[in-house]
Amino acid sequence: MSVRILYFASLADRAGCSEECVDSPASTANSIYEEARLRHGFAFGIESLRVAVNGAFVSWDSAVSDGDEVVFIPPVSGG
């Protein structure tokens, strides 16, 4: 299946892009993140991130389907 992944803040910096389309056999938000974490060397575990699928925050065990947009949101600081 193909999914569009969006990265923000330090995740985008580490990945070198703010989004990518990937083909993956993964079927949950957690497994999609694990693939991205290994591919880009992300240091954050899922306990430090929020995940959204198609614009709605979801749990990490939520299903991901072909064509979905998955967003990984790291902790951010502002000033």
N, CA, C and O atoms as CSV, one atom per row, in Angstrom:
chain,resi,resn,atom,element,x,y,z
A,1,MET,N,N,0.837,-1.169,0.000
A,1,MET,CA,C,0.000,0.000,0.000
A,1,MET,C,C,0.880,1.229,0.000
A,1,MET,O,O,2.039,1.169,0.411
A,2,SER,N,N,0.343,2.335,-0.455
A,2,SER,CA,C,1.068,3.591,-0.524
A,2,SER,C,C,0.461,4.581,0.471
A,2,SER,O,O,-0.757,4.755,0.520
A,3,VAL,N,N,1.326,5.229,1.267
A,3,VAL,CA,C,0.864,6.252,2.213
A,3,VAL,C,C,1.734,7.492,2.061
A,3,VAL,O,O,2.897,7.415,1.666
A,4,ARG,N,N,1.149,8.620,2.381
A,4,ARG,CA,C,1.873,9.893,2.398
A,4,ARG,C,C,2.194,10.197,3.855
A,4,ARG,O,O,1.296,10.239,4.695
A,5,ILE,N,N,3.471,10.409,4.155
A,5,ILE,CA,C,3.903,10.700,5.516
A,5,ILE,C,C,4.351,12.149,5.584
A,5,ILE,O,O,5.126,12.607,4.744
A,6,LEU,N,N,3.860,12.874,6.592
A,6,LEU,CA,C,4.285,14.247,6.835
A,6,LEU,C,C,5.116,14.285,8.100
A,6,LEU,O,O,4.775,13.645,9.095
A,7,TYR,N,N,6.212,15.038,8.064
A,7,TYR,CA,C,7.094,15.205,9.208
A,7,TYR,C,C,7.138,16.675,9.596
A,7,TYR,O,O,7.086,17.551,8.733
A,8,PHE,N,N,7.233,16.948,10.894
A,8,PHE,CA,C,7.328,18.316,11.384
A,8,PHE,C,C,8.547,18.469,12.284
A,8,PHE,O,O,9.051,17.502,12.855
A,9,ALA,N,N,9.002,19.707,12.394
A,9,ALA,CA,C,10.058,20.108,13.324
A,9,ALA,C,C,11.302,19.225,13.181
A,9,ALA,O,O,11.808,19.042,12.074
A,10,SER,N,N,11.790,18.682,14.290
A,10,SER,CA,C,13.044,17.930,14.272
A,10,SER,C,C,12.959,16.658,13.422
A,10,SER,O,O,13.977,16.201,12.902
A,11,LEU,N,N,11.771,16.085,13.273
A,11,LEU,CA,C,11.637,14.907,12.409
A,11,LEU,C,C,11.885,15.285,10.950
A,11,LEU,O,O,12.559,14.556,10.222
A,12,ALA,N,N,11.342,16.422,10.527
A,12,ALA,CA,C,11.573,16.886,9.155
A,12,ALA,C,C,13.050,17.199,8.943
A,12,ALA,O,O,13.611,16.897,7.890
A,13,ASP,N,N,13.677,17.809,9.957
A,13,ASP,CA,C,15.110,18.108,9.849
A,13,ASP,C,C,15.906,16.820,9.669
A,13,ASP,O,O,16.770,16.737,8.796
A,14,ARG,N,N,15.619,15.827,10.485
A,14,ARG,CA,C,16.368,14.566,10.444
A,14,ARG,C,C,16.120,13.810,9.131
A,14,ARG,O,O,17.044,13.236,8.555
A,15,ALA,N,N,14.859,13.816,8.663
A,15,ALA,CA,C,14.512,13.102,7.432
A,15,ALA,C,C,15.021,13.834,6.190
A,15,ALA,O,O,15.196,13.232,5.130
A,16,GLY,N,N,15.254,15.137,6.335
A,16,GLY,CA,C,15.677,15.921,5.184
A,16,GLY,C,C,14.539,16.268,4.246
A,16,GLY,O,O,14.758,16.681,3.107
A,17,CYS,N,N,13.314,16.096,4.737
A,17,CYS,CA,C,12.133,16.426,3.939
A,17,CYS,C,C,10.944,16.603,4.883
A,17,CYS,O,O,10.961,16.114,6.013
A,18,SER,N,N,9.930,17.294,4.417
A,18,SER,CA,C,8.737,17.472,5.246
A,18,SER,C,C,7.652,16.456,4.911
A,18,SER,O,O,6.676,16.312,5.647
A,19,GLU,N,N,7.828,15.758,3.800
A,19,GLU,CA,C,6.869,14.714,3.440
A,19,GLU,C,C,7.504,13.730,2.473
A,19,GLU,O,O,8.475,14.034,1.780
A,20,GLU,N,N,6.926,12.552,2.454
A,20,GLU,CA,C,7.346,11.536,1.492
A,20,GLU,C,C,6.198,10.563,1.274
A,20,GLU,O,O,5.370,10.348,2.160
A,21,CYS,N,N,6.162,9.987,0.101
A,21,CYS,CA,C,5.208,8.925,-0.201
A,21,CYS,C,C,5.993,7.621,-0.190
A,21,CYS,O,O,7.043,7.503,-0.821
A,22,VAL,N,N,5.463,6.647,0.540
A,22,VAL,CA,C,6.158,5.369,0.646
A,22,VAL,C,C,5.206,4.221,0.336
A,22,VAL,O,O,4.002,4.301,0.583
A,23,ASP,N,N,5.762,3.175,-0.200
A,23,ASP,CA,C,5.042,1.921,-0.369
A,23,ASP,C,C,5.466,1.028,0.774
A,23,ASP,O,O,6.659,0.855,1.024
A,24,SER,N,N,4.496,0.459,1.471
A,24,SER,CA,C,4.806,-0.305,2.666
A,24,SER,C,C,3.780,-1.401,2.898
A,24,SER,O,O,2.602,-1.236,2.580
A,25,PRO,N,N,4.227,-2.517,3.451
A,25,PRO,CA,C,3.284,-3.554,3.857
A,25,PRO,C,C,2.711,-3.282,5.253
A,25,PRO,O,O,1.816,-3.998,5.701
A,26,ALA,N,N,3.221,-2.249,5.946
A,26,ALA,CA,C,2.784,-1.936,7.311
A,26,ALA,C,C,1.302,-1.577,7.324
A,26,ALA,O,O,0.787,-0.986,6.375
A,27,SER,N,N,0.623,-1.943,8.412
A,27,SER,CA,C,-0.826,-1.728,8.457
A,27,SER,C,C,-1.287,-0.886,9.640
A,27,SER,O,O,-2.484,-0.633,9.782
A,28,THR,N,N,-0.355,-0.444,10.498
A,28,THR,CA,C,-0.731,0.410,11.634
A,28,THR,C,C,0.159,1.645,11.656
A,28,THR,O,O,1.228,1.670,11.047
A,29,ALA,N,N,-0.302,2.665,12.368
A,29,ALA,CA,C,0.492,3.882,12.519
A,29,ALA,C,C,1.840,3.559,13.157
A,29,ALA,O,O,2.866,4.101,12.747
A,30,ASN,N,N,1.842,2.689,14.147
A,30,ASN,CA,C,3.078,2.306,14.823
A,30,ASN,C,C,4.061,1.659,13.852
A,30,ASN,O,O,5.240,2.015,13.847
A,31,SER,N,N,3.610,0.739,13.051
A,31,SER,CA,C,4.519,0.053,12.137
A,31,SER,C,C,5.011,0.980,11.026
A,31,SER,O,O,6.143,0.835,10.566
A,32,ILE,N,N,4.191,1.919,10.592
A,32,ILE,CA,C,4.640,2.924,9.619
A,32,ILE,C,C,5.747,3.771,10.247
A,32,ILE,O,O,6.760,4.046,9.604
A,33,TYR,N,N,5.554,4.188,11.515
A,33,TYR,CA,C,6.579,4.986,12.181
A,33,TYR,C,C,7.877,4.191,12.358
A,33,TYR,O,O,8.965,4.724,12.143
A,34,GLU,N,N,7.762,2.929,12.745
A,34,GLU,CA,C,8.968,2.121,12.940
A,34,GLU,C,C,9.787,2.020,11.658
A,34,GLU,O,O,11.015,2.082,11.701
A,35,GLU,N,N,9.117,1.865,10.523
A,35,GLU,CA,C,9.828,1.845,9.247
A,35,GLU,C,C,10.528,3.182,8.997
A,35,GLU,O,O,11.688,3.213,8.586
A,36,ALA,N,N,9.813,4.293,9.250
A,36,ALA,CA,C,10.391,5.624,9.051
A,36,ALA,C,C,11.535,5.864,10.035
A,36,ALA,O,O,12.552,6.453,9.670
A,37,ARG,N,N,11.378,5.417,11.263
A,37,ARG,CA,C,12.413,5.590,12.288
A,37,ARG,C,C,13.701,4.895,11.865
A,37,ARG,O,O,14.788,5.458,11.990
A,38,LEU,N,N,13.576,3.694,11.374
A,38,LEU,CA,C,14.755,2.955,10.910
A,38,LEU,C,C,15.365,3.590,9.659
A,38,LEU,O,O,16.588,3.662,9.535
A,39,ARG,N,N,14.524,4.046,8.740
A,39,ARG,CA,C,14.999,4.633,7.487
A,39,ARG,C,C,15.747,5.949,7.729
A,39,ARG,O,O,16.756,6.225,7.080
A,40,HIS,N,N,15.239,6.763,8.675
A,40,HIS,CA,C,15.801,8.104,8.886
A,40,HIS,C,C,16.606,8.245,10.174
A,40,HIS,O,O,17.222,9.288,10.392
A,41,GLY,N,N,16.619,7.230,11.029
A,41,GLY,CA,C,17.383,7.318,12.268
A,41,GLY,C,C,16.750,8.193,13.330
A,41,GLY,O,O,17.458,8.828,14.111
A,42,PHE,N,N,15.425,8.236,13.371
A,42,PHE,CA,C,14.741,9.044,14.383
A,42,PHE,C,C,15.041,8.509,15.775
A,42,PHE,O,O,15.056,7.298,15.994
A,43,ALA,N,N,15.279,9.421,16.716
A,43,ALA,CA,C,15.579,9.033,18.094
A,43,ALA,C,C,14.324,8.895,18.952
A,43,ALA,O,O,14.343,8.178,19.952
A,44,PHE,N,N,13.240,9.563,18.581
A,44,PHE,CA,C,12.023,9.550,19.398
A,44,PHE,C,C,11.330,8.198,19.367
A,44,PHE,O,O,11.190,7.587,18.307
A,45,GLY,N,N,10.897,7.733,20.532
A,45,GLY,CA,C,9.993,6.597,20.616
A,45,GLY,C,C,8.565,7.099,20.501
A,45,GLY,O,O,8.319,8.302,20.593
A,46,ILE,N,N,7.633,6.200,20.303
A,46,ILE,CA,C,6.239,6.626,20.103
A,46,ILE,C,C,5.646,7.310,21.328
A,46,ILE,O,O,4.688,8.075,21.208
A,47,GLU,N,N,6.212,7.041,22.517
A,47,GLU,CA,C,5.687,7.683,23.724
A,47,GLU,C,C,5.942,9.187,23.734
A,47,GLU,O,O,5.339,9.909,24.528
A,48,SER,N,N,6.830,9.667,22.862
A,48,SER,CA,C,7.171,11.087,22.792
A,48,SER,C,C,6.477,11.813,21.647
A,48,SER,O,O,6.625,13.028,21.512
A,49,LEU,N,N,5.725,11.097,20.826
A,49,LEU,CA,C,5.133,11.667,19.622
A,49,LEU,C,C,3.619,11.582,19.647
A,49,LEU,O,O,3.030,10.814,20.407
A,50,ARG,N,N,2.997,12.401,18.785
A,50,ARG,CA,C,1.571,12.266,18.473
A,50,ARG,C,C,1.485,11.794,17.028
A,50,ARG,O,O,2.376,12.062,16.221
A,51,VAL,N,N,0.419,11.097,16.716
A,51,VAL,CA,C,0.212,10.631,15.348
A,51,VAL,C,C,-1.212,10.984,14.912
A,51,VAL,O,O,-2.162,10.893,15.691
A,52,ALA,N,N,-1.330,11.384,13.659
A,52,ALA,CA,C,-2.638,11.666,13.078
A,52,ALA,C,C,-2.732,10.932,11.744
A,52,ALA,O,O,-1.749,10.802,11.015
A,53,VAL,N,N,-3.927,10.462,11.448
A,53,VAL,CA,C,-4.194,9.818,10.160
A,53,VAL,C,C,-5.362,10.559,9.526
A,53,VAL,O,O,-6.434,10.680,10.118
A,54,ASN,N,N,-5.141,11.047,8.328
A,54,ASN,CA,C,-6.171,11.783,7.582
A,54,ASN,C,C,-6.761,12.934,8.394
A,54,ASN,O,O,-7.969,13.171,8.372
A,55,GLY,N,N,-5.888,13.644,9.112
A,55,GLY,CA,C,-6.302,14.854,9.820
A,55,GLY,C,C,-6.866,14.662,11.207
A,55,GLY,O,O,-7.273,15.641,11.833
A,56,ALA,N,N,-6.909,13.453,11.713
A,56,ALA,CA,C,-7.448,13.196,13.056
A,56,ALA,C,C,-6.411,12.479,13.906
A,56,ALA,O,O,-5.792,11.515,13.458
A,57,PHE,N,N,-6.221,12.954,15.141
A,57,PHE,CA,C,-5.317,12.254,16.047
A,57,PHE,C,C,-5.867,10.866,16.324
A,57,PHE,O,O,-7.066,10.697,16.544
A,58,VAL,N,N,-4.984,9.871,16.312
A,58,VAL,CA,C,-5.376,8.475,16.510
A,58,VAL,C,C,-4.400,7.807,17.466
A,58,VAL,O,O,-3.356,8.370,17.797
A,59,SER,N,N,-4.742,6.612,17.904
A,59,SER,CA,C,-3.828,5.821,18.727
A,59,SER,C,C,-2.819,5.137,17.807
A,59,SER,O,O,-3.050,4.991,16.607
A,60,TRP,N,N,-1.705,4.724,18.391
A,60,TRP,CA,C,-0.634,4.117,17.608
A,60,TRP,C,C,-1.023,2.783,16.988
A,60,TRP,O,O,-0.406,2.363,16.009
A,61,ASP,N,N,-2.027,2.108,17.532
A,61,ASP,CA,C,-2.429,0.821,16.954
A,61,ASP,C,C,-3.527,0.974,15.907
A,61,ASP,O,O,-4.082,-0.021,15.441
A,62,SER,N,N,-3.845,2.217,15.533
A,62,SER,CA,C,-4.877,2.453,14.516
A,62,SER,C,C,-4.437,1.949,13.153
A,62,SER,O,O,-3.264,2.029,12.786
A,63,ALA,N,N,-5.398,1.431,12.420
A,63,ALA,CA,C,-5.120,0.915,11.076
A,63,ALA,C,C,-4.814,2.053,10.114
A,63,ALA,O,O,-5.360,3.151,10.225
A,64,VAL,N,N,-3.936,1.765,9.176
A,64,VAL,CA,C,-3.599,2.685,8.097
A,64,VAL,C,C,-3.916,1.971,6.792
A,64,VAL,O,O,-3.569,0.805,6.609
A,65,SER,N,N,-4.586,2.691,5.880
A,65,SER,CA,C,-5.014,2.093,4.616
A,65,SER,C,C,-4.321,2.762,3.437
A,65,SER,O,O,-3.749,3.845,3.562
A,66,ASP,N,N,-4.383,2.110,2.318
A,66,ASP,CA,C,-3.810,2.639,1.086
A,66,ASP,C,C,-4.342,4.042,0.825
A,66,ASP,O,O,-5.549,4.278,0.884
A,67,GLY,N,N,-3.433,4.973,0.536
A,67,GLY,CA,C,-3.817,6.343,0.229
A,67,GLY,C,C,-3.931,7.266,1.425
A,67,GLY,O,O,-4.169,8.462,1.251
A,68,ASP,N,N,-3.766,6.748,2.639
A,68,ASP,CA,C,-3.884,7.579,3.838
A,68,ASP,C,C,-2.721,8.555,3.960
A,68,ASP,O,O,-1.635,8.333,3.425
A,69,GLU,N,N,-2.981,9.645,4.683
A,69,GLU,CA,C,-1.947,10.603,5.058
A,69,GLU,C,C,-1.665,10.404,6.533
A,69,GLU,O,O,-2.573,10.479,7.361
A,70,VAL,N,N,-0.404,10.150,6.865
A,70,VAL,CA,C,0.023,9.897,8.253
A,70,VAL,C,C,0.967,11.014,8.659
A,70,VAL,O,O,1.916,11.331,7.942
A,71,VAL,N,N,0.696,11.615,9.828
A,71,VAL,CA,C,1.492,12.735,10.304
A,71,VAL,C,C,2.108,12.357,11.646
A,71,VAL,O,O,1.412,11.902,12.554
A,72,PHE,N,N,3.413,12.550,11.761
A,72,PHE,CA,C,4.124,12.322,13.018
A,72,PHE,C,C,4.533,13.672,13.585
A,72,PHE,O,O,5.215,14.451,12.918
A,73,ILE,N,N,4.116,13.948,14.819
A,73,ILE,CA,C,4.333,15.249,15.425
A,73,ILE,C,C,5.190,15.090,16.682
A,73,ILE,O,O,4.752,14.505,17.673
A,74,PRO,N,N,6.415,15.617,16.630
A,74,PRO,CA,C,7.303,15.515,17.790
A,74,PRO,C,C,6.991,16.606,18.806
A,74,PRO,O,O,6.237,17.533,18.510
A,75,PRO,N,N,7.567,16.501,19.999
A,75,PRO,CA,C,7.423,17.595,20.959
A,75,PRO,C,C,8.099,18.841,20.378
A,75,PRO,O,O,9.163,18.752,19.765
A,76,VAL,N,N,7.486,19.972,20.574
A,76,VAL,CA,C,8.053,21.223,20.083
A,76,VAL,C,C,8.148,22.215,21.220
A,76,VAL,O,O,7.416,22.119,22.205
A,77,SER,N,N,9.047,23.161,21.083
A,77,SER,CA,C,9.138,24.228,22.069
A,77,SER,C,C,8.989,25.549,21.342
A,77,SER,O,O,9.335,25.673,20.167
A,78,GLY,N,N,8.490,26.492,22.031
A,78,GLY,CA,C,8.295,27.810,21.420
A,78,GLY,C,C,8.822,28.882,22.342
A,78,GLY,O,O,9.263,28.613,23.459
A,79,GLY,N,N,8.766,30.070,21.864
A,79,GLY,CA,C,9.278,31.147,22.691
A,79,GLY,C,C,8.667,32.452,22.356
A,79,GLY,O,O,8.999,33.465,22.971
